[in-house]
Amino acid sequence: MTTLLGFDPGSGALTAQAGAVLATLEAAARERGHAMPLDLGASGSCAIGGNVATNAGGIRLLRHGPLHGSVLGLEVVLAGGQVLDLLSSLRKDNTGYDLKQLFIGSEGTLGVITAVAIQCPAASPATSLAYLAVPSFKAAQQVLQAARQNLGELLSAFEFLDRESLEVAKQFLPGARDPLPGSDAPFFLVVEIAGSSEQHNAAMLEAFLESTMGEGRVLDGVVAQDSRQAGEIWALREGITEALRHRGAIYKYDLSFRVEEMYGVVGAARERLASAYPSGFLGGGAGSTAGSDTEHALKVVGYGHLGDGNVHLNISAPRYDAGLEALIEPWVYEFTAAHSGSISAEHGLGRMKAPCIGYSKPPEAVRLMRSIKAAFDPQGILNPYKVLPPE
C-alpha cells in the first residue's frame, strides 16, 4: 500500500497508494521537477491517504490551496467491501456529482481511501525566505496585505509566531536559534517566496522589505542566505509544538477566524487564565512576566498560518488539570463560534471534538451529514464516533 503507481510528466499528476509516506512522494515529485501541493512538519511519518482523509493543510496552503482543489481522483473501499474507482487524473470531469469530494476530510467515516491521484505543480527553481519582526498583530496583517499586493504569485508561505512561542522554542527546542537575537518585538513573521530565479526573488524581496520597513510595519528582519539558514528558520517555526511537549502538558486548539480576528482568542485566553491564576500565569496577560519561565507557570502561546487565518492556540501547563481544562473548554469553542470561526481549521474533529461540531456547523448541516453517513455506512462500522457525535 506504499507504491508510487505513476507520474504523468505532461500534467504533473502523481498517483500513489494510500500508505505512501508524504516525504517519499515529495522526493519523487522533486526528482521529476514538480512539488507536492502540501507541506507538513510530519511529512516523514504521515501517509498521503491520511492526509487526504483529514484534508490536511500545512504551511503552503496559501499558495496551493486545500486538497479539495489538488486531489484529482481517489480509489475508495466502501463499508460493504465494494471498491469505488474514481482514480482519474483528469483536470476537468464534469460528469455528475464529484463524489471524491465527500471522502476528502471525511476522516475515514464514509470509506477507506486506498489510492490517490494528486496534481503536483511545477517546482519553483528558486526559493527565498525572510524572518521579520513586527510591532503588533495589526502590523502583521498589514505586511500580509502588502505581500499579497507586491509579491503576488511568488508568495508561497506566510507564517507568524508570537514572542511567547519564540521564548518556549528557544528554551525547550534542542538546537533552536533566534534569527533576530537583538529584537524585543512581540510578533515575528516567516515569509517565503518561490520564483523562477534567485535574482528576481532577491529584487522583489528587497523592494518589499524596503517598503514595509520604511513604513514602520517591519522593525527588523533577516533574509536567509542559504538553505542551512532557511532550514534553521523553518525548524524554529515548525518546532514550537515539540518545544511545548518538552515543557509539559499542552491544551492544543486548531482554530480559524477572519485574519483580522484570529489572534483575539490568544489574548482572551491569557486574560481569562490570568484572572483565575494571578500568581502563576505567565505569557503577556495581567500579572505576568513576559519572557520568563518557571516550573509551575502557565503559558499561552499563539502561532500559525497567517495567510489563511489559522491560529494554533496552545496552553502549556506543568500537568493536566481538570480545573484548568474546565476554564478552557467549552469557553474556547464558544469564543470561536461567537466570532464565526471554525473549531478545527486543519486537523479534523476525530473523536474528541465530534461532540463540538455544533459550534461550527448548524443543525441542518449536521443532519445532512448524518444522512450521508447512513447512506455510505448504514451499519456504522467505519470510524464510529468520529466526526459526528452519537445521537
N, C-alpha and C positions, 0 to 999 in steps of 0.2 A: 504493500500500500504506500510505498515511498518513491515510486518510479516517476521520472520525468517522461511523460508519454510523447511529447513532441513540442516543436517550436517552429512557427511559421515566420521566416525572416522577412517576408513581404509585408505582413500585417503586424508583426510583433505579438501574436497570440501564443501564449505558453499554456500547455496542457499537462497536468500532473495529477497523480493520485493524491488523495486527501491527506495521507500521512507524511507527505514530503515536507521536510523542515524548511521554514521560510528562508533561512540563511543559505541553504543549499540551492534554492531556486533563485535567490539573489545572485549568487555566484554564476549560475548557469545563464541567467539573463545578461549579466555583465560580460561574460565571455562572448556573447553574441551581439554586443553593442547596445543592449537595452537595459532597462531597470524595472524592478518590481514596483507597482504603484502604491505600495505601503511599506513603511519602515518602522519597526518596533524594537524597543530595547531588548525584548526577549526573543529576537529573531533566531538565535541559536538553539532554542528549545521548543518554540511553538510550531505547529503544523498548519499548512495552508487551509486544510479543511476546517480546523477550529477557528482560524482567522475569519473565514467566510461565515461560519455558523454564528459567530458573535459580532459580525460586521465590525471588525477591529479598525481602529482609526490610525493613530500614530502621528509622528511629527511632520510628515509631508502630506497630510490630507489637504492642507491649504493649497497645494499645487495640483495634486492628482484627484482630489475629491474622494467621497466614500466609495466603498466596494460595490455599492449598488450600481455605480456607473462603470466600474472596471471589469466586473465579472461578466464574461461573455456566455458561459454555459456551465451546467452542472450535471453530474450523474448522482442520483439520489436513490437510496433504498428506502422504500415506504414501510409503514408499520406492518402491512400484510406480506412483506417479502418481495413485492414487485420492484423491479429496477426501472426507475424513471430516467430515460436517456434524453437529457436536454443539453448534451455536451457539444453544443455548436460553438464554433469560433467565429461566427458571422458578426460583424459590427451592426448590421441592420437586419432585423427579422420582426416584422410587424404582423405576424400571423396568430391572431388570437391572444389570449391572456399570457402575459410574461410570467409564467409560473416560477421561474427560478428566483424571482424577487421575494417570493414567500419564504424561501429557505434561507436567504441571506439575513442573518441576525435573529433567526428563529431559535438558536441555541439547541438544536437537535430535537426540538419538540414536535416537528412535523415530518421529519425524515432524517436519515443519516447520509450526509454528503460523503461520497466515495471518490469523486474526481472533480477537478475544477479546470475550466478554461478561462484565462485571465488576460486582459490586454496589458502589454508591457510597453510603455513609451520608450522612445529612443533615449539612450543615456546622454546626459549633457557632458561634453568634453571637459568643461572647467567649472569648478565649484569654489566659491569664496564664502568665508564665514567671519562675522563680526560679533563681538561681545560688547554690549553697550550699557552704560549706567544712565538711568533717567531719574529725575527728581520726584516723580509722582506717577500714580497709575494713570491719571489723566494724560500726562505727557507720553506714557507708553502707548496709549490709544492714538495720540496724535502722530507718533512716529510710525505706527502701523498704517495709518491713513496715508502718510507721506510715502511710505514704502510701496503701497499699492499703486499710488499715482506715478511715482518716479522710477520704480524698479519694474513694475508691470509683470510681464510674463517670466522675468528672471527670478522672481521671488519664489523660493521653494519651501522655506520654513520660517516661522516667526514665533519664538517661544519666550516665555517670561518666567522669572523666579523672583520671589521677594527676598529681602535681607535675611529673614529668619531661615528660609530654605538654604541660602548660601552658608550661613553660620553652622547649621546642622551638617551640611555636606563637608565643610572644612574640618569639623571636629570628628566626625564619625565615618567618613568615607576614606578608606585607605588610598593614599596617593593623590588625593584631591588638591588642586592648586587654584588659588584665587587669581583669575586673569587680570583683575584690577585691584591689587592689594592696597593701593592708596585711596580708594574710593569708599566713602561712607554713605553712598546713595541707598535709598530704600528699595529700589527695583532695578532689575537687570534684564536685558533682552539678548536673545541669541537669534541673529538674523542671517539666514543663508540664502545665497543666490546661486543659480546654476545657468550657465550660458554656453555660448559657442567658443569663447576664447578667454584666456586669463586677462589679456589686455583690455578687452571690452568690459569684463567684470570689474576690473580694478578702476576703470574710468567711471563706471556707473556708481560703484560703491563710494568712491571718493567724492563725487558730486553730491550724493545722497547724504553722506556724513557731514560734509561742509555745510550743507543747507540746514540740517537738523541741529547741528551744534551751534551754528550761528544764531539760530532762533531760540536757543536755550532749552530745547526739548531733550537734547542729549548732553550730559555733563562730561562724559569721558568715554573712551572706547578703545578697543584694540582689534585689529584685523589679523586673523591667523596667517602666519607667513608660510606655513607648510602643513602637510597632512598630520604631523605629530601634534602641532599646536591646535589644529581643528579637532583632533581626537580628544585632546585634554578638555577642551570646552564642552564637547558633547558628553564626555564621561562625567563631567560635573553636573550638567543638566539631567542626564538620564540616571545618575547615581543617587539622586535625592531619596528615592524610595528605599534603596539599600541602606543609606545612611540612617534613615528613620528606623529601620528594622534593628540596626545595631544599637540605637539609643534606647529602645524599649517597646512598649505596647503602642499600637497605632490604630486609630479610628480613621478609616480612609473613605473618602466620598468623591465620586467622579461625576461632576455636575457641569451643566452648560446653561449659559444665560446669553442675553444680548451682550456684546462685547463691553459696552459702557457700564454694565451692571455686574459683570462676572466676579469682580474682586469684593463686592459688597458682603458676600457671605463670609469671607475670611475675617473682615473687620467685625462683623456682627458676632461671629463665634468667639472672637477674642474678648469682646465686651461682655458677652454672656458668661463665659467661664471666669473672667476676672472678677465679676460680681460674686460668683459662688466660691472662688478660691483666691481671695485678695492677697494672701501672703505667699502663695506658692505659684502663681501664674506668671509665666514669662512669655515674651514674644510680641510686644508692641502695644498691649492694651493698658488699661488703668492699673496702676500698682505694679507695673512690670519693670524689668531692667533689660532692655533690648541688648542682644548680643551676648549675654551671659548664659550660663547653663549650670544647673545643679542636679543632683541625683533625683530629687523628688519634684522637679519643676514640670509643669505642663507647658507645652509649646504648640502654637497653632501656626502652620505654615501653608502658603499658597503658591502654586506654580502650575504651569500647564501650557496649553496651546492657545496663545492669544489670538492667532489668526482665525480660529474658528470658535471662539467663545467657550472653550473647555477649560475649567479650572479644577485642579486636584487639590481639594481641601483635606489636609492631614492634621489630626490632633494627636500629638505624641505625649505619652504618659509613662511613668515608671512601671505600671502594671495595669491590667484590665480591671475596671471597677464598675460595679453595677450602678452606683450613684452618678458617676461621670457619664456613663452611657445614657442614663435617663435624662440628663441635661442636654445631650446632643440629639438623641432621637426620641420622638419624631420631629423635634424642632427643626433640624436641618432640612427635612423634607417639606415641612410646612413653609419654611422660608423660601425654598426653591419654587414651590407651587405658587406662592403669593407673588413671585416675580416672573411668572410664566416661563420658568426654566425646566430643565429635564433632570431627573434624579439619577439618570445613567446616560452619560454622554457617549461613552465608547466601550464600556466594559460589560454591558448587558445587565440583566436583572438576576439571573440564576435563581437559586432557592431563597437566599437571604432577602433579596429585595422584591421578590414576587408579590408579597402582600402589600407593597407600597406602590404598585403600578398606578393606582388611582390618583396619586399626586401629580402624575404627568399625562394621564390619559382619561378622557371622560367615560362614564359608564357605558355609553353606546358603543364606543370603540372596544372596550373590554368584552362586551357581549359578542360583538362581531368576531373578535379574536377567538373566543370560546367556540363559536360555531365553526370557524375554520379548523381549529384543533380537533373538534369532533368529527369533521369530515375526513381529515387525513389520518386520525388516530382514534377511532371510536372506542377502543379498549383502554386508552390512556397508558400505553406501555412505553412511550418514548419520552425519556427525561421527565417523569411525573414530578409535579410540584414546582417545576421551574417555569419562569416567565409569568404564568398565570396562577393566581392564588387558588387554593381549594375553595369550592363553592360552599 
